[in-house]
Amino acid sequence: MVKARRLPSQRSPAQPIRWLHQLAGLMAEVSRAERLGAGDSSLASRRLRQRMLLAQRLFDPLPQPLRANRWPEDVVWTALRWGGPALVLALWLQR
């Protein structure tokens, strides 16, 4: 039995890196940056510092899509806070 050869166009697409894997990579970079010495001037340490400065510039003013929207959270907690006593009051007034 002869196997059919796959054409390059028939290859399955590579799986994209999931966000947890990307987060793990970022956390590894941060832990390496924390272990850097103040006087370390090697090429790797300078590049690591540059990557940390770039990340800080990107995330310091957090972009609008990544900012937490407090409105739905406030509505849920307000409803939970006042829903219980309001339900008790409604049951008492119904009598």
C-alpha positions, 0 to 999 in steps of 0.5 A, a space after each residue: 500500500 502506498 501512502 499519498 503524499 501531502 501537498 504543502 497546501 494540504 497541511 493543517 494550519 499551526 495552532 495559534 498560541 493560546 493566551 495562557 501560554 502567552 501569559 506564562 511567557 510574560 511572567 517568565 520574562 518578568 521573573 528574569 527581569 526581577 533577578 537582574 543585577 543593577 550592574 549587569 550590562 550584558 547584551 541579554 540584560 539590556 534587551 530584557 530591560 528594553 522589553 520590560 520598558 516596552 511592556 510598561 509603556 504599553 500597559 501603564 495607560 491601560 488601553 480602553 478595551 482592557 480597562 474594567 467596566 465598573 457599570 455592570 459590576 455595580 449594578 449586580 452588587 447593588 441588586 444583590 444588596 437591595 434585592 434581599 431586603 426588598 423581597 422581604 418587604 414585598 412579602 411582608 406588604 403582600 400579607 
